[in-house]
């Protein structure tokens, strides 16, 4: 009886062992076939399969490759807002684009959103990369109505280029409390032939920006500051005009700002430059004409090189010929 039991048990164990061996061999063959098929499959089949597969693990993030760059021509404010995306060039036909006339409840993509301000809403562009906004001619303007709204704001963006466009608030009797253009935590910014006018409080706000080039552009008719630059690095202004404003240049906590071949004219403020906790601030090859301020640069943190001065009143002295400009030997009239 005991012998029969042991013989039966051995047979049962042998059957189980053979079944496991056969299952392992079949699985090995299937893996080999799949591997051979993968050698001849298109390179993107696996990525498509992953992209189409729901991900249940919240810690796993699929990073999609950048789409092909695209160019979109627009002629209305709503089409402009709808076209905003990464790797995109938007060409605006000539005319005025009033962003306040866009149906603001239809756009909330995460990339483009509307932020409430005291008297309306302002457009905010978030986390966009490689976007160009270009006017097809110099007769292209982007406006907003609310006095407290920024005309256009960018957050956490990289590779933004704006060209051939004028930005400002619509002309109304009430003063403005909003800014014109604002970039926060952005990098690689280019403004070319871009014009920013009041009644915005600040013509241009750069906050936490790394790398910005502003050329052949202008800021005018602002009420508080021409520029507000804070916690930035590597900012360059070339061939720009700053005029007709009762505000100053405010530069704080910033390194490497170069202002080259620019014109400062008809500015009235307590001091033309307010600079704090900043290094390597240079103003060179520029002209100062018909400006009135109690001081040019009381911080003495700016290096002035090869500039010209005419019909200014700094610290109560007519012209800059009697004003000591730090770092510049012999102020010149011209």
C-alpha contacts under 8 A as a table, 3 or more apart, distances in Angstrom:
res1	aa1	res2	aa2	distance
1	X	4	X	5.21
1	X	5	X	6.36
2	X	5	X	5.17
2	X	6	X	6.40
3	X	6	X	5.21
3	X	7	X	6.19
4	X	7	X	5.11
4	X	8	X	6.14
5	X	8	X	5.18
5	X	9	X	6.21
6	X	9	X	5.07
6	X	10	X	6.22
7	X	10	X	5.21
7	X	11	X	6.34
8	X	11	X	5.19
8	X	12	X	6.29
9	X	12	X	5.10
9	X	13	X	6.27
10	X	13	X	5.13
10	X	14	X	6.15
11	X	14	X	5.09
11	X	15	X	6.30
12	X	15	X	5.20
12	X	16	X	6.39
13	X	16	X	5.15
13	X	17	X	6.19
14	X	17	X	5.12
14	X	18	X	6.23
15	X	18	X	5.25
15	X	19	X	6.24
16	X	19	X	5.13
16	X	20	X	6.28
17	X	20	X	5.24
17	X	21	X	6.18
18	X	21	X	5.08
18	X	22	X	6.20
19	X	22	X	5.26
19	X	23	X	6.24
20	X	23	X	5.14
20	X	24	X	6.19
21	X	24	X	5.27
21	X	25	X	6.28
22	X	25	X	5.15
22	X	26	X	6.23
23	X	26	X	5.21
23	X	27	X	6.25
24	X	27	X	5.19
24	X	28	X	6.23
25	X	28	X	5.10
25	X	29	X	6.36
26	X	29	X	5.18
26	X	30	X	6.32
27	X	30	X	5.11
27	X	31	X	6.27
28	X	31	X	5.24
28	X	32	X	6.28
29	X	32	X	5.07
29	X	33	X	6.23
30	X	33	X	5.14
30	X	34	X	6.17
31	X	34	X	5.10
31	X	35	X	6.11
32	X	35	X	5.08
32	X	36	X	6.26
33	X	36	X	5.15
33	X	37	X	6.21
34	X	37	X	5.07
34	X	38	X	6.12
35	X	38	X	5.06
35	X	39	X	6.55
36	X	39	X	5.37
36	X	40	X	7.20
37	X	40	X	5.52
37	X	41	X	6.33
38	X	41	X	4.93
41	X	45	X	6.92
42	X	45	X	5.61
43	X	46	X	7.04
44	X	47	X	5.18
44	X	48	X	6.15
45	X	48	X	5.22
45	X	49	X	6.21
46	X	49	X	5.04
46	X	50	X	6.28
47	X	50	X	5.10
47	X	51	X	6.10
48	X	51	X	4.99
48	X	52	X	6.07
49	X	52	X	5.21
49	X	53	X	6.19
50	X	53	X	5.13
51	X	54	X	7.73
51	X	62	X	7.33
55	X	58	X	7.41
55	X	60	X	7.29
57	X	60	X	5.54
58	X	61	X	7.42
66	X	87	X	7.67
67	X	87	X	7.18
68	X	87	X	7.10
69	X	87	X	4.75
69	X	88	X	5.60
69	X	89	X	7.73
70	X	87	X	6.57
70	X	88	X	4.98
70	X	89	X	6.26
71	X	88	X	5.78
71	X	89	X	4.60
71	X	90	X	5.90
71	X	91	X	7.37
72	X	83	X	6.95
72	X	88	X	7.44
72	X	89	X	6.22
72	X	90	X	4.96
72	X	91	X	6.15
73	X	90	X	5.82
73	X	91	X	4.62
73	X	92	X	6.06
73	X	93	X	7.37
74	X	79	X	5.77
74	X	80	X	5.87
74	X	90	X	7.08
74	X	91	X	6.18
74	X	92	X	5.21
74	X	93	X	6.42
75	X	79	X	6.92
75	X	80	X	7.44
75	X	92	X	5.94
75	X	93	X	5.35
75	X	94	X	7.74
75	X	95	X	7.93
76	X	79	X	5.25
76	X	80	X	6.27
76	X	97	X	6.42
77	X	80	X	5.04
77	X	81	X	6.36
77	X	97	X	4.95
77	X	98	X	6.14
77	X	99	X	5.75
77	X	101	X	7.52
77	X	102	X	6.37
78	X	81	X	5.25
78	X	82	X	6.14
78	X	99	X	7.57
78	X	102	X	5.30
78	X	103	X	7.46
79	X	82	X	5.02
79	X	83	X	6.12
80	X	83	X	5.24
80	X	84	X	6.71
80	X	90	X	7.36
80	X	92	X	7.60
81	X	84	X	5.56
81	X	112	X	7.72
82	X	107	X	7.62
83	X	88	X	7.98
83	X	90	X	6.98
84	X	88	X	7.27
84	X	90	X	7.60
84	X	111	X	7.96
84	X	112	X	7.39
84	X	131	X	7.67
85	X	88	X	5.89
85	X	111	X	7.21
85	X	128	X	6.32
85	X	129	X	7.77
85	X	131	X	6.83
86	X	128	X	5.08
86	X	129	X	4.73
86	X	130	X	5.55
86	X	131	X	5.58
87	X	129	X	6.34
87	X	130	X	4.80
87	X	131	X	5.63
88	X	130	X	6.67
88	X	131	X	5.06
88	X	132	X	6.37
89	X	131	X	5.87
89	X	132	X	4.57
89	X	133	X	6.09
89	X	134	X	7.43
90	X	131	X	7.85
90	X	132	X	6.09
90	X	133	X	4.97
90	X	134	X	6.10
91	X	133	X	6.38
91	X	134	X	5.03
91	X	135	X	5.69
91	X	136	X	6.09
92	X	133	X	7.55
92	X	134	X	6.12
92	X	135	X	4.69
92	X	136	X	5.83
92	X	140	X	7.20
93	X	135	X	6.23
93	X	136	X	5.48
93	X	137	X	7.40
93	X	140	X	7.00
94	X	135	X	6.90
94	X	136	X	6.53
94	X	137	X	6.26
94	X	138	X	7.70
94	X	139	X	5.35
94	X	140	X	4.77
94	X	141	X	7.91
95	X	139	X	6.32
95	X	140	X	5.00
95	X	141	X	6.29
96	X	140	X	6.04
96	X	141	X	4.72
96	X	142	X	5.89
96	X	143	X	7.20
97	X	140	X	7.93
97	X	141	X	6.06
97	X	142	X	4.72
97	X	143	X	6.10
98	X	101	X	5.77
98	X	102	X	7.63
98	X	142	X	5.92
98	X	143	X	4.74
98	X	144	X	5.51
98	X	145	X	7.66
99	X	102	X	5.53
99	X	123	X	7.72
99	X	142	X	7.13
99	X	143	X	6.25
99	X	144	X	5.49
100	X	121	X	7.69
100	X	122	X	7.94
100	X	143	X	7.79
100	X	144	X	5.30
100	X	145	X	5.97
100	X	146	X	7.76
103	X	106	X	5.97
103	X	107	X	7.77
104	X	107	X	5.87
104	X	114	X	6.71
105	X	108	X	7.28
107	X	112	X	6.63
107	X	113	X	6.25
107	X	114	X	7.70
108	X	111	X	7.58
108	X	112	X	5.91
108	X	113	X	4.84
108	X	114	X	7.26
109	X	112	X	5.56
109	X	113	X	6.67
110	X	113	X	6.30
110	X	126	X	6.88
111	X	125	X	5.72
111	X	126	X	4.76
111	X	127	X	6.18
111	X	128	X	6.62
112	X	123	X	7.20
112	X	124	X	5.87
112	X	125	X	4.80
112	X	126	X	6.22
113	X	123	X	6.07
113	X	124	X	5.34
113	X	125	X	6.65
113	X	126	X	7.90
114	X	121	X	5.94
114	X	122	X	5.50
114	X	123	X	4.83
114	X	124	X	5.92
115	X	121	X	5.30
115	X	122	X	5.26
115	X	123	X	6.48
115	X	124	X	6.76
116	X	120	X	6.03
116	X	121	X	4.46
116	X	122	X	6.55
117	X	120	X	5.32
117	X	121	X	5.31
117	X	122	X	6.91
117	X	148	X	6.15
117	X	149	X	6.20
118	X	121	X	7.98
118	X	148	X	6.16
119	X	146	X	5.66
119	X	147	X	6.91
119	X	148	X	6.37
119	X	149	X	7.87
120	X	146	X	5.60
120	X	148	X	7.67
120	X	149	X	7.22
121	X	146	X	7.19
121	X	149	X	6.40
122	X	146	X	7.99
122	X	149	X	5.10
122	X	150	X	6.02
122	X	151	X	6.88
122	X	152	X	7.28
123	X	150	X	7.67
123	X	151	X	7.31
123	X	152	X	5.92
123	X	153	X	6.60
124	X	152	X	6.57
124	X	153	X	5.00
124	X	154	X	6.01
124	X	155	X	7.41
125	X	128	X	7.01
125	X	152	X	7.89
125	X	153	X	6.14
125	X	154	X	4.83
125	X	155	X	6.21
126	X	154	X	6.03
126	X	155	X	4.88
126	X	156	X	6.00
126	X	157	X	6.43
127	X	155	X	6.36
127	X	156	X	4.90
127	X	157	X	4.80
127	X	158	X	7.70
128	X	131	X	6.95
128	X	156	X	7.30
128	X	157	X	4.86
128	X	158	X	6.52
129	X	157	X	5.68
129	X	158	X	4.73
129	X	159	X	5.56
129	X	160	X	6.95
130	X	158	X	6.28
130	X	159	X	4.41
130	X	160	X	5.71
130	X	161	X	7.83
131	X	159	X	6.37
131	X	160	X	5.03
131	X	161	X	6.36
132	X	160	X	5.88
132	X	161	X	4.60
132	X	162	X	5.86
132	X	163	X	7.90
133	X	161	X	6.24
133	X	162	X	4.85
133	X	163	X	6.43
134	X	161	X	7.90
134	X	162	X	5.76
134	X	163	X	4.73
134	X	164	X	5.95
134	X	165	X	6.90
135	X	138	X	6.53
135	X	139	X	7.64
135	X	140	X	5.68
135	X	163	X	6.30
135	X	164	X	4.89
135	X	165	X	5.62
136	X	140	X	7.62
136	X	164	X	7.24
137	X	140	X	6.47
137	X	164	X	6.24
138	X	164	X	4.93
138	X	165	X	6.29
138	X	166	X	7.96
139	X	164	X	7.78
139	X	165	X	7.38
140	X	164	X	6.96
140	X	165	X	5.20
140	X	166	X	6.35
141	X	165	X	5.52
141	X	166	X	4.63
141	X	167	X	5.81
141	X	168	X	7.93
142	X	151	X	7.65
142	X	165	X	7.23
142	X	166	X	6.31
142	X	167	X	4.98
142	X	168	X	6.69
143	X	151	X	6.40
143	X	167	X	5.97
143	X	168	X	5.19
143	X	169	X	5.22
143	X	170	X	5.90
144	X	149	X	7.43
144	X	150	X	7.99
144	X	151	X	5.73
144	X	168	X	7.00
144	X	169	X	5.10
144	X	170	X	6.02
145	X	149	X	7.87
145	X	169	X	5.98
145	X	170	X	5.50
146	X	149	X	5.36
146	X	169	X	7.64
147	X	169	X	7.30
147	X	174	X	7.39
147	X	175	X	6.83
147	X	176	X	4.44
147	X	177	X	5.69
147	X	178	X	6.01
147	X	200	X	7.99
148	X	176	X	6.11
148	X	177	X	4.62
148	X	178	X	4.23
148	X	179	X	7.89
149	X	177	X	7.35
149	X	178	X	4.67
149	X	179	X	6.91
150	X	153	X	6.45
150	X	178	X	4.83
150	X	179	X	4.56
150	X	180	X	5.26
150	X	181	X	6.62
150	X	182	X	7.30
150	X	200	X	7.90
151	X	167	X	6.87
151	X	168	X	6.32
151	X	169	X	6.79
151	X	178	X	7.68
151	X	179	X	6.68
151	X	180	X	4.85
151	X	181	X	6.09
152	X	180	X	6.55
152	X	181	X	5.26
152	X	182	X	6.50
153	X	181	X	6.02
153	X	182	X	4.72
153	X	183	X	5.98
153	X	184	X	7.95
154	X	157	X	6.40
154	X	182	X	6.20
154	X	183	X	4.81
154	X	184	X	6.22
154	X	186	X	7.47
155	X	183	X	6.16
155	X	184	X	4.98
155	X	185	X	5.98
155	X	186	X	6.37
156	X	184	X	6.51
156	X	185	X	4.95
156	X	186	X	4.97
157	X	160	X	7.12
157	X	185	X	7.15
157	X	186	X	4.76
157	X	187	X	6.62
158	X	186	X	5.63
158	X	187	X	4.89
158	X	188	X	5.75
158	X	189	X	7.18
159	X	187	X	6.50
159	X	188	X	4.81
159	X	189	X	5.79
159	X	190	X	7.85
160	X	187	X	7.99
160	X	188	X	6.58
160	X	189	X	4.99
160	X	190	X	6.28
161	X	189	X	5.99
161	X	190	X	4.64
161	X	191	X	5.94
161	X	192	X	7.70
162	X	165	X	7.22
162	X	190	X	6.29
162	X	191	X	4.96
162	X	192	X	6.20
162	X	194	X	6.87
163	X	191	X	6.02
163	X	192	X	4.67
163	X	193	X	5.55
163	X	194	X	5.71
164	X	192	X	6.67
164	X	193	X	5.00
164	X	194	X	5.54
165	X	193	X	7.00
165	X	194	X	5.17
165	X	195	X	6.48
166	X	194	X	5.77
166	X	195	X	4.51
166	X	196	X	5.93
166	X	197	X	7.78
167	X	180	X	6.61
167	X	181	X	7.64
167	X	194	X	7.77
167	X	195	X	6.12
167	X	196	X	4.96
167	X	197	X	6.48
168	X	180	X	5.86
168	X	196	X	5.94
168	X	197	X	5.12
168	X	198	X	5.93
168	X	199	X	7.40
168	X	200	X	7.08
169	X	176	X	7.87
169	X	180	X	7.54
169	X	197	X	7.67
169	X	198	X	6.48
169	X	199	X	6.39
169	X	200	X	6.78
171	X	199	X	7.89
172	X	175	X	7.67
175	X	199	X	6.25
176	X	198	X	7.59
176	X	199	X	5.21
176	X	200	X	5.28
176	X	201	X	6.37
176	X	223	X	7.99
177	X	200	X	6.32
177	X	201	X	5.62
178	X	200	X	5.41
178	X	201	X	5.82
178	X	202	X	7.52
179	X	182	X	6.99
179	X	200	X	4.80
179	X	201	X	5.28
179	X	202	X	4.84
179	X	203	X	6.16
179	X	204	X	7.11
179	X	205	X	7.43
180	X	196	X	6.35
180	X	197	X	7.19
180	X	198	X	7.33
180	X	200	X	5.62
180	X	201	X	7.71
180	X	202	X	6.36
180	X	203	X	5.14
180	X	204	X	6.16
180	X	205	X	7.95
181	X	196	X	7.44
181	X	203	X	6.50
181	X	204	X	5.07
181	X	205	X	6.25
182	X	204	X	5.97
182	X	205	X	4.56
182	X	206	X	6.09
182	X	207	X	7.88
183	X	186	X	6.11
183	X	205	X	6.21
183	X	206	X	5.11
183	X	207	X	6.19
183	X	209	X	7.05
184	X	206	X	6.20
184	X	207	X	4.68
184	X	208	X	5.66
184	X	209	X	6.34
185	X	207	X	6.33
185	X	208	X	4.63
185	X	209	X	5.36
185	X	210	X	7.92
186	X	189	X	7.49
186	X	208	X	6.73
186	X	209	X	4.89
186	X	210	X	6.59
187	X	209	X	5.39
187	X	210	X	4.65
187	X	211	X	5.49
187	X	212	X	7.02
188	X	210	X	6.60
188	X	211	X	4.88
188	X	212	X	5.66
188	X	213	X	7.98
189	X	211	X	6.29
189	X	212	X	4.45
189	X	213	X	6.21
190	X	212	X	5.77
190	X	213	X	4.85
190	X	214	X	5.88
191	X	194	X	5.76
191	X	212	X	7.96
191	X	213	X	6.29
191	X	214	X	4.68
191	X	215	X	6.33
191	X	217	X	7.31
192	X	214	X	6.08
192	X	215	X	5.15
192	X	216	X	5.96
192	X	217	X	6.21
193	X	215	X	6.51
193	X	216	X	4.86
193	X	217	X	4.60
193	X	218	X	7.80
194	X	216	X	7.30
194	X	217	X	4.78
194	X	218	X	6.68
195	X	217	X	5.44
195	X	218	X	4.79
195	X	219	X	5.95
196	X	203	X	5.59
196	X	204	X	7.41
196	X	218	X	6.28
196	X	219	X	4.81
196	X	220	X	6.57
197	X	200	X	6.76
197	X	203	X	6.29
197	X	219	X	5.71
197	X	220	X	4.92
197	X	221	X	5.48
197	X	222	X	6.23
198	X	201	X	6.89
198	X	202	X	7.80
198	X	203	X	6.86
198	X	220	X	6.58
198	X	221	X	4.76
198	X	222	X	4.29
198	X	223	X	6.92
199	X	221	X	6.21
199	X	222	X	5.27
199	X	223	X	6.26
200	X	203	X	6.23
200	X	221	X	7.89
200	X	222	X	5.31
200	X	223	X	6.44
201	X	222	X	5.53
201	X	223	X	4.88
201	X	224	X	4.76
201	X	225	X	6.19
202	X	205	X	6.57
202	X	222	X	6.11
202	X	223	X	7.12
202	X	224	X	6.04
202	X	225	X	4.82
202	X	226	X	5.47
202	X	227	X	5.89
202	X	228	X	6.78
203	X	219	X	5.82
203	X	220	X	7.26
203	X	222	X	6.14
203	X	225	X	6.91
203	X	226	X	5.15
203	X	227	X	5.88
204	X	219	X	7.83
204	X	226	X	6.74
204	X	227	X	5.03
204	X	228	X	6.38
205	X	227	X	6.00
205	X	228	X	4.80
205	X	229	X	6.00
206	X	209	X	5.95
206	X	228	X	6.23
206	X	229	X	4.79
206	X	230	X	6.39
206	X	232	X	7.17
207	X	228	X	7.87
207	X	229	X	5.99
207	X	230	X	5.04
207	X	231	X	6.01
207	X	232	X	6.38
208	X	230	X	6.43
208	X	231	X	4.84
208	X	232	X	4.91
208	X	233	X	7.94
209	X	212	X	7.19
209	X	231	X	7.14
209	X	232	X	4.79
209	X	233	X	6.50
210	X	232	X	5.72
210	X	233	X	4.90
210	X	234	X	6.20
210	X	235	X	7.61
211	X	232	X	7.95
211	X	233	X	6.17
211	X	234	X	4.90
211	X	235	X	5.69
212	X	234	X	6.62
212	X	235	X	4.84
212	X	236	X	6.31
213	X	235	X	6.07
213	X	236	X	4.91
213	X	237	X	6.15
213	X	238	X	7.90
214	X	217	X	6.63
214	X	236	X	6.14
214	X	237	X	4.81
214	X	238	X	6.35
214	X	240	X	7.62
215	X	237	X	5.72
215	X	238	X	4.64
215	X	239	X	5.68
215	X	240	X	5.94
216	X	238	X	6.50
216	X	239	X	4.90
216	X	240	X	4.99
216	X	241	X	7.81
217	X	239	X	7.15
217	X	240	X	4.83
217	X	241	X	6.50
218	X	240	X	5.43
218	X	241	X	4.61
218	X	242	X	5.80
218	X	243	X	7.92
219	X	222	X	7.65
219	X	226	X	6.54
219	X	241	X	6.54
219	X	242	X	5.16
219	X	243	X	6.64
220	X	226	X	7.31
220	X	242	X	5.99
220	X	243	X	5.01
220	X	244	X	5.47
220	X	245	X	5.78
221	X	243	X	7.19
221	X	244	X	5.29
221	X	245	X	4.83
221	X	246	X	7.79
222	X	225	X	6.52
222	X	226	X	6.32
222	X	244	X	7.74
222	X	245	X	5.20
222	X	246	X	6.85
222	X	247	X	6.89
223	X	245	X	6.33
223	X	246	X	5.66
223	X	247	X	6.02
224	X	245	X	7.99
224	X	246	X	6.44
224	X	247	X	4.61
224	X	248	X	7.29
225	X	228	X	6.68
225	X	245	X	7.76
225	X	246	X	7.33
225	X	247	X	4.02
225	X	248	X	4.83
225	X	249	X	6.21
225	X	250	X	7.04
226	X	242	X	7.39
226	X	245	X	7.02
226	X	247	X	5.66
226	X	248	X	5.55
226	X	249	X	5.66
226	X	250	X	7.89
227	X	248	X	7.02
227	X	249	X	5.05
227	X	250	X	5.92
227	X	251	X	7.84
228	X	249	X	6.56
228	X	250	X	4.89
228	X	251	X	6.19
229	X	232	X	6.70
229	X	250	X	6.13
229	X	251	X	4.80
229	X	252	X	6.26
229	X	254	X	7.27
230	X	251	X	5.89
230	X	252	X	4.71
230	X	253	X	5.54
230	X	254	X	5.82
231	X	252	X	6.56
231	X	253	X	4.76
231	X	254	X	4.89
231	X	255	X	7.97
232	X	235	X	7.41
232	X	253	X	7.06
232	X	254	X	4.73
232	X	255	X	6.47
233	X	254	X	5.83
233	X	255	X	4.96
233	X	256	X	5.87
233	X	257	X	7.37
234	X	255	X	6.51
234	X	256	X	4.84
234	X	257	X	5.82
235	X	256	X	6.38
235	X	257	X	4.74
235	X	258	X	6.43
236	X	257	X	5.75
236	X	258	X	4.80
236	X	259	X	5.99
236	X	260	X	7.79
237	X	240	X	6.47
237	X	258	X	6.21
237	X	259	X	4.74
237	X	260	X	6.13
237	X	262	X	7.53
238	X	259	X	6.19
238	X	260	X	4.97
238	X	261	X	5.82
238	X	262	X	6.22
239	X	260	X	6.66
239	X	261	X	4.98
239	X	262	X	4.75
239	X	263	X	7.58
240	X	261	X	7.26
240	X	262	X	4.72
240	X	263	X	6.41
241	X	262	X	5.75
241	X	263	X	4.80
241	X	264	X	6.23
241	X	265	X	7.85
242	X	245	X	7.90
242	X	262	X	7.78
242	X	263	X	6.15
242	X	264	X	5.00
242	X	265	X	6.42
242	X	267	X	7.94
243	X	263	X	7.95
243	X	264	X	5.94
243	X	265	X	4.84
243	X	266	X	5.48
243	X	267	X	5.85
244	X	265	X	6.86
244	X	266	X	4.99
244	X	267	X	5.40
244	X	268	X	7.84
245	X	266	X	7.14
245	X	267	X	5.19
245	X	268	X	6.46
246	X	267	X	5.95
246	X	268	X	4.73
246	X	269	X	5.32
247	X	267	X	7.28
247	X	268	X	6.75
247	X	269	X	5.49
247	X	272	X	7.72
248	X	269	X	6.27
248	X	270	X	7.89
248	X	271	X	6.54
248	X	272	X	4.97
248	X	273	X	5.70
248	X	274	X	6.93
249	X	272	X	6.24
249	X	273	X	4.73
249	X	274	X	5.93
249	X	275	X	7.94
250	X	273	X	6.22
250	X	274	X	4.83
250	X	275	X	6.08
251	X	254	X	6.61
251	X	273	X	7.73
251	X	274	X	6.18
251	X	275	X	4.79
251	X	276	X	6.47
251	X	278	X	7.32
252	X	275	X	5.71
252	X	276	X	4.78
252	X	277	X	5.87
252	X	278	X	5.95
253	X	276	X	6.38
253	X	277	X	4.82
253	X	278	X	4.91
254	X	257	X	7.60
254	X	277	X	7.11
254	X	278	X	4.74
254	X	279	X	6.67
255	X	278	X	5.57
255	X	279	X	4.92
255	X	280	X	5.84
255	X	281	X	7.07
256	X	279	X	6.43
256	X	280	X	4.75
256	X	281	X	5.74
256	X	282	X	7.89
257	X	280	X	6.41
257	X	281	X	4.80
257	X	282	X	6.27
258	X	281	X	6.07
258	X	282	X	4.92
258	X	283	X	6.12
258	X	284	X	7.86
259	X	262	X	6.69
259	X	282	X	6.14
259	X	283	X	4.73
259	X	284	X	6.29
259	X	286	X	7.85
260	X	283	X	6.08
260	X	284	X	5.06
260	X	285	X	5.72
260	X	286	X	6.16
261	X	284	X	6.59
261	X	285	X	4.81
261	X	286	X	4.50
261	X	287	X	7.58
262	X	285	X	7.34
262	X	286	X	4.76
262	X	287	X	6.55
263	X	286	X	5.76
263	X	287	X	4.97
263	X	288	X	6.23
263	X	289	X	7.86
264	X	267	X	7.14
264	X	286	X	7.79
264	X	287	X	6.13
264	X	288	X	4.81
264	X	289	X	6.26
264	X	291	X	7.56
265	X	288	X	5.98
265	X	289	X	4.86
265	X	290	X	5.66
265	X	291	X	5.84
266	X	289	X	6.83
266	X	290	X	5.12
266	X	291	X	4.88
266	X	292	X	7.51
267	X	272	X	7.81
267	X	290	X	7.35
267	X	291	X	4.79
267	X	292	X	6.23
267	X	293	X	7.87
268	X	272	X	7.89
268	X	291	X	6.04
268	X	292	X	4.86
268	X	293	X	5.82
269	X	272	X	6.27
269	X	292	X	6.64
269	X	293	X	5.08
269	X	294	X	7.46
270	X	293	X	5.02
270	X	294	X	5.18
270	X	295	X	6.67
271	X	274	X	6.70
271	X	293	X	5.15
271	X	294	X	5.60
271	X	295	X	4.60
271	X	296	X	5.46
271	X	297	X	6.68
271	X	298	X	7.55
272	X	293	X	6.26
272	X	295	X	6.54
272	X	296	X	4.95
272	X	297	X	6.58
273	X	296	X	6.10
273	X	297	X	5.26
273	X	298	X	7.82
274	X	297	X	6.74
274	X	298	X	7.57
274	X	299	X	7.15
275	X	278	X	6.70
275	X	297	X	7.71
275	X	299	X	6.14
275	X	301	X	6.81
275	X	302	X	7.91
276	X	299	X	7.20
276	X	301	X	7.91
278	X	281	X	7.29
278	X	301	X	7.36
279	X	301	X	7.05
280	X	301	X	7.96
280	X	302	X	7.35
280	X	303	X	7.70
281	X	301	X	6.89
281	X	302	X	4.99
281	X	303	X	6.25
282	X	302	X	5.64
282	X	303	X	4.79
282	X	304	X	6.01
282	X	305	X	7.55
283	X	286	X	6.99
283	X	302	X	7.06
283	X	303	X	6.25
283	X	304	X	4.94
283	X	305	X	6.30
283	X	307	X	7.79
284	X	304	X	5.72
284	X	305	X	4.48
284	X	306	X	5.60
284	X	307	X	5.71
285	X	305	X	6.51
285	X	306	X	5.03
285	X	307	X	4.82
285	X	308	X	7.61
286	X	306	X	7.35
286	X	307	X	4.81
286	X	308	X	6.44
287	X	307	X	5.64
287	X	308	X	4.75
287	X	309	X	5.91
288	X	291	X	6.92
288	X	307	X	7.72
288	X	308	X	6.21
288	X	309	X	4.77
288	X	310	X	6.37
288	X	312	X	7.23
289	X	309	X	5.94
289	X	310	X	4.93
289	X	311	X	5.69
289	X	312	X	5.83
290	X	310	X	6.60
290	X	311	X	4.75
290	X	312	X	4.65
290	X	313	X	7.53
291	X	311	X	7.18
291	X	312	X	4.68
291	X	313	X	6.22
291	X	314	X	7.78
292	X	312	X	5.87
292	X	313	X	4.76
292	X	314	X	5.99
293	X	296	X	6.71
293	X	313	X	6.31
293	X	314	X	5.02
293	X	315	X	6.48
293	X	316	X	7.88
294	X	313	X	7.71
294	X	314	X	5.17
294	X	315	X	4.07
294	X	316	X	6.46
295	X	298	X	6.05
295	X	314	X	5.29
295	X	315	X	5.20
296	X	314	X	6.34
296	X	315	X	8.00
296	X	325	X	7.69
297	X	300	X	5.61
297	X	301	X	7.55
297	X	302	X	7.09
297	X	325	X	7.79
299	X	302	X	7.67
300	X	303	X	7.80
300	X	326	X	5.94
302	X	326	X	7.27
302	X	327	X	7.88
303	X	326	X	6.53
303	X	327	X	5.34
303	X	328	X	7.22
304	X	307	X	6.95
304	X	325	X	7.01
304	X	326	X	6.71
304	X	327	X	5.75
304	X	328	X	5.29
305	X	327	X	7.32
305	X	328	X	5.56
306	X	328	X	7.24
307	X	331	X	7.50
307	X	332	X	7.22
308	X	331	X	6.88
308	X	332	X	5.08
308	X	333	X	5.49
308	X	334	X	5.58
309	X	312	X	6.93
309	X	319	X	6.73
309	X	320	X	5.71
309	X	321	X	7.62
309	X	331	X	7.01
309	X	332	X	5.70
309	X	333	X	4.62
309	X	334	X	5.96
310	X	319	X	5.52
310	X	320	X	6.80
310	X	332	X	7.90
310	X	333	X	4.96
310	X	334	X	5.75
311	X	318	X	6.61
311	X	319	X	4.81
311	X	320	X	7.75
312	X	317	X	7.96
312	X	318	X	5.81
312	X	319	X	4.28
312	X	320	X	6.16
313	X	316	X	5.63
313	X	317	X	5.18
313	X	318	X	4.49
313	X	319	X	5.40
313	X	320	X	7.06
314	X	317	X	5.44
314	X	318	X	6.89
314	X	319	X	7.18
314	X	320	X	6.82
314	X	323	X	6.98
315	X	323	X	7.88
317	X	320	X	7.30
317	X	322	X	6.60
317	X	323	X	7.17
318	X	321	X	7.93
318	X	322	X	7.62
319	X	322	X	6.91
319	X	323	X	7.71
319	X	333	X	7.67
320	X	323	X	4.84
320	X	324	X	7.78
320	X	331	X	6.38
320	X	332	X	7.40
320	X	333	X	7.36
321	X	330	X	7.78
321	X	331	X	5.49
321	X	332	X	6.35
321	X	333	X	6.87
323	X	331	X	7.55
324	X	331	X	7.55
325	X	328	X	5.75
325	X	329	X	7.84
325	X	331	X	7.09
328	X	331	X	6.88
